[in-house]
Amino acid sequence: ADPSADRQALWIGTESGLFRFAEGQWETLDTRNSPLPNSGIYCFLETKTADNRPVMWMGTRNGGVTRWTGPGNGKPESWNRYDVETTGLFHDRANCLATIHE
């Protein structure tokens, strides 16, 4: 599943992955088809980079937070993981993600 696809999609985070329903079809983002550390997705948040590329943040069950950045402006897609071991995140279970606009 491409998190940047169709803006009229329904996204559902589950213990089995992140599911997207659009145009009558279901797609799944999980450990089998992505670098997600595990398939339990407790929360997700869609944002944009400064150069307007799509970003999907995914809070996981005991895998920290994973960030997918879509391709664009001559840059490939990328995956980044933020967890206790690599970034000092307080806990590897992320239950809520939010943006704050000041």
C-alpha positions as CSV (number, residue, x, y, z in Angstrom):
1,A,0.0,0.0,0.0
2,D,1.2,3.5,-0.8
3,P,0.3,5.8,2.0
4,S,0.2,8.8,-0.4
5,A,-2.4,7.3,-2.7
6,D,-6.0,8.4,-3.1
7,R,-7.0,11.2,-0.7
8,Q,-10.4,9.6,-0.3
9,A,-9.2,6.5,1.5
10,L,-10.2,5.1,4.8
11,W,-7.2,4.1,7.0
12,I,-7.5,1.6,9.9
13,G,-4.7,0.6,12.3
14,T,-5.0,-2.9,13.6
15,E,-2.9,-5.6,15.3
16,S,-2.4,-7.1,11.8
17,G,-1.2,-3.9,10.1
18,L,-2.3,-0.6,8.6
19,F,-5.3,-1.2,6.2
20,R,-6.4,1.2,3.5
21,F,-9.8,1.0,1.8
22,A,-10.2,3.0,-1.5
23,E,-12.0,2.5,-4.7
24,G,-13.6,-0.7,-3.4
25,Q,-10.2,-2.3,-2.6
26,W,-8.4,-3.2,0.6
27,E,-4.6,-2.9,0.8
28,T,-2.4,-3.8,3.8
29,L,0.9,-2.3,5.0
30,D,2.5,-4.8,7.4
31,T,5.8,-6.6,8.2
32,R,5.5,-8.8,5.0
33,N,5.5,-5.8,2.6
34,S,7.3,-3.0,4.4
35,P,10.0,-2.3,6.9
36,L,7.6,-2.0,9.8
37,P,9.1,-3.6,13.0
38,N,5.8,-5.3,13.8
39,S,2.3,-5.3,12.4
40,G,0.5,-3.9,15.4
41,I,-0.4,-0.3,14.4
42,Y,-1.9,1.6,17.3
43,C,-1.9,5.1,15.8
44,F,-1.0,6.9,12.6
45,L,-0.7,10.4,11.4
46,E,-0.3,11.8,7.9
47,T,1.8,14.9,7.4
48,K,4.0,16.5,4.6
49,T,7.7,17.3,4.3
50,A,8.8,20.9,3.7
51,D,9.0,20.0,-0.1
52,N,5.4,18.7,0.0
53,R,6.2,14.9,-0.1
54,P,3.7,12.8,1.8
55,V,4.7,11.4,5.2
56,M,2.9,8.7,7.2
57,W,3.9,8.3,10.9
58,M,2.9,4.9,12.5
59,G,2.9,4.1,16.2
60,T,3.5,0.4,16.7
61,R,3.1,-2.2,19.4
62,N,6.6,-2.4,21.0
63,G,8.4,-1.2,17.8
64,G,8.4,2.5,18.4
65,V,7.4,4.9,15.7
66,T,8.0,4.3,12.0
67,R,8.0,7.1,9.5
68,W,7.4,6.6,5.8
69,T,8.3,9.5,3.5
70,G,7.0,9.2,-0.1
71,P,9.0,9.8,-3.2
72,G,9.0,13.2,-5.0
73,N,11.2,16.0,-6.1
74,G,13.8,13.6,-7.3
75,K,14.0,11.8,-3.9
76,P,13.2,8.2,-3.4
77,E,10.8,6.9,-0.7
78,S,12.4,6.3,2.7
79,W,11.6,4.5,6.0
80,N,12.9,5.6,9.4
81,R,12.4,3.9,12.8
82,Y,12.4,5.8,16.1
83,D,12.6,3.5,19.1
84,V,14.1,3.2,22.6
85,E,17.4,1.6,21.4
86,T,18.2,4.0,18.6
87,T,16.7,7.3,19.6
88,G,16.1,7.3,23.3
89,L,12.3,7.2,22.9
90,F,10.8,6.7,26.4
91,H,8.9,3.5,25.4
92,D,8.5,1.4,22.2
93,R,4.7,1.4,22.4
94,A,3.2,4.5,20.7
95,N,-0.5,5.0,21.4
96,C,-1.0,8.5,20.1
97,L,0.5,10.8,17.5
98,A,-0.4,14.5,17.0
99,T,0.8,17.6,15.3
100,I,0.8,21.0,17.0
101,H,0.4,24.1,14.9
102,E,1.6,27.3,16.6
